[in-house]
Amino acid sequence: MKQQQLQRRQRLLWVCALSCALAATAAAQNGRPLPANIGSGSSGGGSGSSTQRQTQPDTFGVYRFRVDNPNEEMVVADTTLEGVQQYDPTRRQVFDYRHLGILGSAHQPIVYEPWLRRGFTPGLRQYELYQVDGRSMPYYRLQRPYTSLSYVQGSEQADGHLTAQFSRNFAAGLNFCVDYRRINQIGEADQYPNQQNRTTALALGLGRRSLNGRYDAFLSFSANTTEHKDNGGVRIPPIDAEDFATPGSAQVFLADARTRYARREWMYTQYYRLGGGADSLGNTRRAYTLSHQFVFSDADYKFRDEYALVDSFFYDQWYNQLLTDDRGARYFISHRLVENSFRISTFKLADTPANARARNQRDLLEVGLTHRYNAVNQEPADTIVNNLLLTGRLGLRPGERLRLEAEGQLDLWDQAGDYRLTGALAIDMKQAGALTLKANSQLYQATLLQQRHWITQQPVWDNNNFQRTLETNLGVLYALPRLRMEVGGHYHLINNYIYFDTTGRPAQTTAPVSLFQLTLRKDFRFGPFTLGNTVAWQQSTSDALRVPALFGKHSLYYSGRWFKNMEVQTGIDLRYATGYHADHYNPLTGQFNLQNRSELDFFPNADLYFSMKVRTFRFFIKWENATTLVRPDDLLYLTAFYPFPDAAIRMGIRWRLLD
């Protein structure tokens, strides 16, 4: 073992020992554990997920909503310690996403989940979790300005993750909000050659609600830019830490490849409402709404590699069919989208607007028509695709114990016949638990990258013979809050499944693909200690869809209160997946494709952390990939040929302000 690695691990071991000592000291100080309960099943932070062990929220009268339905609000309550150490968006999901070993890199779900289609798409969504747009950005209803800031420092000074949310009211019913995210993963000492990432996501929103409640308008601008250096993976599989002194001395497949994705979007959404006021007894009347939404989006996708002749990425018989010019490889795709949506709806609010709680709807019935004009330049070819979507949405909440939601769309133009139907039924049985049923069925055409691709202005495939894919997804979740437990079962059936094979080219199955999933989430409490568990079992009937048979993440942590006003949490987060031939990420296509060269081994990966909170200020220190202490010759892989660097320390703060 190299002397530099030994010194680094010794420093990390001292941090671990200090954290454990602090936890042991606190346990003897009559620490008060934080209350916890089970959530609704939505994604959240924490290695056990915030839905598994969510503490009681701090309430400041701040309510968040999305622009597509401003009448459905959620209380903003994010000042707990739950999951504060999980800064990486790929780990702030119920089930983790796999990526390329560094923050901000291309990602893919470890536990399969359907991709809900909405007309034409280029099919380049590998950076989706790091982006924000007009539909996903939060708007706020509040009385005082709201600010939430967080910063995470990486193992090098050049590495950091900054997020900021801000909202403030102005005169005449105006509200201004900002959502900003910045990833800098550009250090060199603790990363592999030609593997760096810089991602910027910014969304600005201006909302106005008229004083008489008749007219609402929301204008937003979003800008997302991802610049990534692509090394194609590390060349020596399976790789041991003994094979190189530092990550920077490893050999990689691509020496100078780079990807840049940039997307700018303007969105204007307006609602005109009739009715909906309160009668003399304070009961809300039924409302009728006319709405219009305009979207203009301009996206560019670029990749280049100037040293194709020396890159074994091609000449080791991996993707030699994709090399069309010995001088290098590149592609350029631009996508201009103009979208207009017109909708008419009727609804009734569950509470009057003057009520202090979050507003939500008792029922909703909506129909609409959406036109999407897609202008695509896939160098050197041009394409125009028009989608005309007939849409509908239904929501029923007859009481607090029953909720039904359904929505659908049908394409009537260039992709005529494509459709999607989605529904969910939630039943609250009080002491007997909560039951949620979900169903989705969609028929869709292949994405642009699945249909055709040009590299260095030369066609490498043109698949006009692909059949439409029919996908059906069924799921059931049963939650028992008093036992802090949730169990689920999911079934996915995909006909004409399209995937990317071991040569990096798209292919389609002729036989249906079935995928079965069972999930379990359970927390155990032992005084101030909690053991959170999340496990998923999967079984695919086709080699074209490869997933690990078992994925799990567990968290053992201590919670308590020190010095009267400081809440602390310290423990260990563990995750693992059983061995399988995981996909490889190919930057020439921007897709994850099959590979048979390397099988990922079972490797339990542990992170140690300590976090604290004083009022609305939170701090954490985290030792990532601590498993290397006991297995110094092994590295963590979530994607084939893309190992994580060795153990490293990260520190972060999060501060929430109301002024």
N, C-alpha and C positions, 0 to 999 in steps of 0.2 A: 504494500500500500504506500502510496506516495506521501511524503511528509506533509505536504500542503493539505491533503485530504484528511490526514489524522488530526492536524491542528484544528481544521474546521469542525470536524465531528466532536472534538473535545469541547469546543466552545458551545456547540449545540447541546451537548450532554449537560453542561452546567446550567443552561437555561431550563432544560427539562427538569433537572433536580430542584432548581429554585422554585419552579411552578408547583411541583408536588409538595414541597415543604410548606409553601404558603397555603395550599389546600388543606394539608393536615393540621396546620396551626388554626386555620379558620374553623375547622370542624369541631374543635374543642372550645370555641368561643360562643357557644349557644347560637349558632347561625340560624337564621330564619329562611327556609326554602321558599322559592318563588312559586305561587300557584300556577297551575297549568291545566289545560283542557284540550280536547280534540277539536280540530277545525272542520271546515266544510269540504276539504279535499282539494282545494286549489293549490297551485304551486307556491312555494315560499322558501324562505331561507332556512338554514340549519341543516346539519347532516342528518337529523331525523325529520327535517322539514318543519316549518312553523305550524303546519296543520296538525302535527302530532303532539307538540309540546309548546303551545302558545300561551304566554303569560297574559294576565289581565292588562288590557290596553290603557295607556294614558290618553285621556280625552281632552282636547283643546278646542272643540268645535270646528275642526277642519274636516271637510268632506270632499271626496274625490269622485270624479265621474269621467266617462269617455264621451267623445263628441257624438258618436252614433246613437247614444241614448242618454241625454243629460238628466233624465228623471230617475235613473238608477244610480244611487250614490253608495259609497262605502266610507266608513269612518277611517281617517288617517290615524293609525296608531302604530308607530314604528320606533318607539323609544325603549323597547325591551332589549334584553341581551340575547334573545334567541336568534341564533344564526348570524350574529354580527361578524363572526370570523369567516363566514362564507362570502367573500367579496366577489368570487368568480361567478359570472352569470351561468356558466355551465353546471355549477354545483348548487345554485339556488333554485333548482327544480325538485319536484317530488322524487324523480329518478334522474341521476346525473346524465350529462351528455359526455361523450368521449371527444377529445380534441387532440391536437398535435404536440402536446407537452408544454406549451407556453400559453399564457393569458392572451386572449384575442385571436387565437388561431381558429382554423376551420373546425366545425363541430358537427356531430351527428348523434341522435339519441342512442343510448345503450339499450334501453327498453323500448321496443318498437311502439310508435304512435303514429296515427294517420296524419297526412298533410291535407288540410281542407283546401280544395282548389276554388279559384274564383276567376274563371276564364283563362286567357292566354298568359303564359309566364315563361321567361327565359330558362328557368330552372336552376339559377345560381343563388342559393339561399344558405350557403355554408357559414355566413357571418351574421345570421338573422338575430341571434340573441343579444348582440351588441348594438343593435340599431334601434332607432325610434322614428316614428312618423306621426302624421296627424291623427290617425285612428288609435294608435297605441299610447300616445302621450297623455298624461293626466291633466285634466282641468280641475279647478277647485272652487268650492263655495266656502267662504270664510269671512271672518270679521276683522281679523288682524293679519298683517303680512306674515307669510310662512316661508321659512328657509330650512333646507336640509342639506348639509354638506358632509362629504366623506372623502377621505384620502387614505390610500394604502401604499406604503413604501415597500418596494421589492428588495431582493437581496443585493441589488446594485443601485447606486444613486440614480441611474438613468431609467430605472424601472419604477413605474407607479401607475395607480388607478384612481382617477378623480371623478366624482359624481357630484352634481349640484342640482337641486330643485328649488324654485322660488316662485312665489305667487303673491300678488298684491292687488287690492281693489283701488279703483280710481273713481272719479266723479261720473255721473250719468250711467251708472251700472256697469262700468268697464272693469274687467279683470285681466291682468297680464300675468303670464306664467312662462317659466323657462325650465327646460329639462336638458341638462348637459352631462355628457359622459366622455371621458378621455382615458385611453389606454396607451401607455408608453412601455413597451417591452423591447427596449433597444440596447440593453447591456450586452456585453460580449464575453465577459469572464465566465458567467454561469449559464450560457446558452450555446447551442451547437452552431457551427458555422452556417452563415447565410440563413439564419432563422431569427427574424425579428418582426415586430408588429407595432404599428402605430394606427390606432383607431380613434376617430372623432365622431361623435354623434351629438347633434344640437337640434332642439326643437323649440320654437318660439310660438306662443299662442296668445291671441287677444280675443276675449269673449265679451259679449254685451248682452245683457238681459234687460229688456225694457221694464220700466217701473210698473206698468199695468199687466206684465206677464204675458203679453200677446206675441212678442217677437223676440227670438233668440238668434244670435249670430256668432259664429266662431271662425276666426281666420288664423291659420297656422302656416309656418314655414319650417321645414326640416331639412337638414344637411347631414348626410352620412358619408364618411370617407374611411376606407380601410386600405392601408398600404402594408403589404406583407412580403417578406423575403422567403422564398420557397426553396428548401433544400431537398425536397423529395424523400427525406428520411435519412437515417444513418445507415452506412453501407454494410456493417458487419452484423449479421443476425445469427444466433441470438447474441446480443452484445453484453459484455461484462464491464463493470467499472474499471477492471484492471487493464483493459485494452487501451486506455488513454489516460493521461495525467489529469486533464481537465476536459469539460465538454467541448471547449473551443478547439481542442486538438483532434477531435474525431473526424473521420472521413464521411462525407455526405454525397448524395447522388447528383444534386444540382448545385453548381458553384455560384451562379449569378442570376438565377431565375427570380422574377418579381411579379407580384400581382397588385393591381390597384382597382378597387371598386369604389365608385362615387355615385351618389344619388341625391338629387335635389327635388323637393316637392313643395308645391303650394296647394293648400286646401281651404275652401270656403264652404261652410255649412250653415244653413239658415232654416229656422223653423217659424211658422206662423200658426198660432193656436187660437181656436175658437172654443169658448166654454172653459170648463175646468175650474171655475171659481167655487167658493164655498157658499152654502145656503145659510139661512138664519140660525140654524142649529150647529153650524161649523162643519157640516159634512161636505166633502168635495163632490162637485158635479163631474159628469163625463166630459172629456175634452176631445177635440178633433184637431188634427195637426196636418198641415201641408209643409213638406220639407224639400229642400234642394241642396245637393252637394256637388261641388265642382272640384276636380283634382287635376293638376298638371304635374307630371313627374318626368324628370330627365335623368337617366341612369346610363353610366358608361362602365364597361367591364374590360379590363386590359390584362394581358399576360405577355411576358417576354423572357427569353433566355438566349443569350448571345453566344454561348459556348457549347453548342450541341455536339460538336465533334469530340470533345473530351468528356462528356457527361455519360457515365455508364448507365444512367437512367434509360437511355435508348439502346445502347450497344450491348448491354447484357441480356438482350432479347426480352426485355420487359415490355416496352412500348415503342418498339422500332417501327411499327406501322403508323405511328403518329408523327414521325419525323418526316416532313415533306421538303426540307431544305437543310443541307449540311451547314449552312452559315448560322443557323439558329432557328428558334421557334417563337411564334407570337400569335396572339389572336386579339381581335377587337370587336366588341359588340356594343352597340348603343340602342337604347330602348326609350322611346318617347311615348308617354301615355297621356291621353286626354280623356277624362271620365266625367260624365254627367249622370246624376241619379235624381229621380223624382219619386217621392213617396207620399202616401196618404195613410194616416193612422188614426186610431181612436184608442183612448186609454182612460183609466181612472186611477188617481193617486190613492195610495193607502193612507196617507196622512196629509193634512193641510200644509201648504207651504210655510206657514208660520211655526210649524212644529219644530222643536229644537233637534230632533233626531234626524238621521239620514233619510232622505226621501226615497221612496220606491213605489213601484206601480202595482196596483191590485190586478190589473189585466192590461193586455196590449194586443191589438190586431192591426197589422200593417201590410200593405201591398205596395209594390213599386216597380219601376222600370229603370235599368241602368245601361247606359251605352259606354263601352270602353273602346277607344280608338288607339291601336297599338302600331306604331311605326318603328320598325326594327331594321338596323343596318348591321348585318353580320358580315364583316369585311370579306369579300367585296359585294355580297348579295344584299338586296333590299326586300323587305317583306311588309305587307300591311295586313293586319288582322283586326276585324271588328267583332266585338262581343256585344250582344244585346241580351241582357239578363232580365228575365221576369222574376221578381223576388217577392218573398212573403215571410212574415214573422208573426208568431203567436206566443203570448205569454199569459198564464193564468196563475193567480195566487189567491184562491178563495179564502185562505186563512193562513196563520203562521205555520201550520204543520204540513202544508201541501203546496208544491210549486211545479208547474209544467211550462217548459219552454220548447219551442220548435221553430225551425226556419228552413227555408228552401230556396232554390234558384233553378232556373231553366234557361239554357242558352238558345236563342232564336236566330242567330246569324251565321257567321263563318264556322263556328264550332257548334252548330245546331244539333240538339239532342243531348249535349252534355248537361248533367244535372247534379244537384246535391240536396239531400234531405237529412236534416239533423234534428234530434230531439233528446230531451232529458226530463225525467220525472223524479222529483225529490220528495220523500215522505218522512216527516219527523214523527217518530212514535214515542217521543219523550223518554221515559225510563227504559223502553225497549230498544232504543237506538234510532238510527236514521238510515234510510234505504234510498239509494240513488240508482236509477236505471238510465243508461245512455245507449243511443243507437245512431248510426250514421250510414248512409248509402250514397255513393257518388260514382258517376260515370264521367271520364275525362280523357282528353286526347294527350298525346305525349308532349313534353315540354320542347322548347326550341332546341336545347342541347341534345335531347334524345332523338329528335328528328334529323338534325343535320349539324355538322361542325366543320369549320374552316380553320386550318392552321397555316400560317404564313401564306394566306390567300389561296390555299389549295384545299379542295374538299377531301375530307377523310372518311365521311360517311353521309349517306342520304337515305333515310329510312321512311319512305312514303308508305311502306306496306305495314307499318305497325298498326295493330288493332287498338281500339279504345280499351282502357282499363276500367273494369267494374270492381269497386271495392266496397265491402260491407264490414262494419265494425259494430260489435255488440259488447256492452260492459255492464257490470253490476258492482256496486260498492255498498258495503254494510258497515256502519260505524257505531260503536258502542262507547260513548264518551265516559261512562262511569268506570269502564275497564281500560280506558285509554287504548282502544284497539280499533283497527279498520282492516277488513278483509275484502278482497275484490277478485273478480274473474273477468277475463276479456277474451273475445274470439274475433279474429280477423280473417276474412276470406277475400282473396285478391285473384281475379281472373285477368289473364293477359298482363301479368306483372312485368314491368320494364325495369331492368337493372343494368349495371355496367360490369362486364365480365373481366377476366384476368388480363386481357389485352388492352383494357381501357375503353373498349367500344360498347355501345348499348346493345342489349339483346332483350328478347321477350320470351317468356315462358308460354308453352302451349297447354300445360296442365294447371289447374287452379292451385294456388298457394294458400295454405292454412297456417295460422299461427295461434297458439293457445298461450294464455298468460294467467298466472295466479299471483296475487300480491298480498302481502301481510305487513301491517304496520302496528307495532305494539310497544308501549312504554311500561317500564317497571320502576316503581319508586321505592327507595330504601332510605327513609329519612331525608337528609339533604342531598342524596345521590339519586341520579336518574340514569336508567339504561334505555336509550331509544333505539328501536330496531325497525328497519325498512328492508324488505326482501321481495324480490320478484323472480318467479320461475317462468321460463319461456320454452316453447317447443315449436320449431318450424318444420313443415313437411317438405320443404324444398331447399336444396343447397344454394339456390339463387338468393335466398334471404337468410343471412347468417347472423345469429344473435347468440350471446352466451346463455347457456342453460340456466344459470343462476347468477343473479347480481344482488349484492347486499351492501348496506351501509348501516353502521352501528355507532352509537355515541354514548360513552360513559362519562358523566360529568357531575361535578359538585356545584350546587347553587347555594348562596348564602348572602348574608348582609354583614359587612364589616364596618366598624367605626360609626355605627348608627345610620349613616346616610349613603354608604357606598355598597352597591350590589355587585357581587362578583360571580363569575362562573369559570370553572377550569376543568379540563378533561381531555379526552382523546376521541378523535373521529377516525373511524375505520371503514374502508370500502374495499370491495373485491369483486372479481368476476371469474367464473370458472373458465378453463382453457378452451379456446376455439380459434379458428382461422378468421381473425378480425379483418375488416376491410382495410385497404390501403388508400390514402388520399393522393389523387393525381392532380397537380396544379395545372396541367395542360388542358384539362377538361373542367376543373372546378368541381369534381365529383369524387365520391368514395366508390371504389370498385373492388371486386373480388380479387383475392390473391391466395395462392396455395404454397408459397415459399416459406412462410413462417407461422407457427402456431403460438398464440399467446399463452403463457403459463398462468396458473393460479398464483396470484401475487397479492396478498393482503397489504394494503397501503395505509399507514397511520399518520395522522397529523395531531400534534399536541398544541393546545392553546390555553391562554389565560385572557379573560376579558373582564372589564369592570365598567360600572356606570355610576355617575353622580348627576342626579337630576336628568337632563337631556343630553349629557355628554357621555360618549362611550369610547372605550379604547380596548384594543386587543393586540396581543402578540402571539404569533403562530409559527410553529416549527413544522414545515411541510416535508413530506416524504421521509418521516422519521424512521420508517422501516429499514432504511439503509444502515441504521445503527447495528441491527442484529443480522442483516443480510447485506454486508458491504459490497459484495460482488454482483448484486442484482440491481436492475432498474425497473421502474414502473412503465408499462406499455398499456395504453388504452386504444391506440391505433397502430396497426402493423408498421414497423420500421420507424416509428416516431416515439422514442423513449422520452420520459421526463428527465430533466437534469437531476443532479444529486440533491440532497437535503438543503434547505435554505430557510432563512428567517424572514417573515413578513410582519410588519406592524401597521396598524391602521387606526383611524379615529373616525367617529361620526358624531355630528353635532346638529341638533335640531333647535331652531330659534323661532320664537313667536314674539313679534314686537310691533 
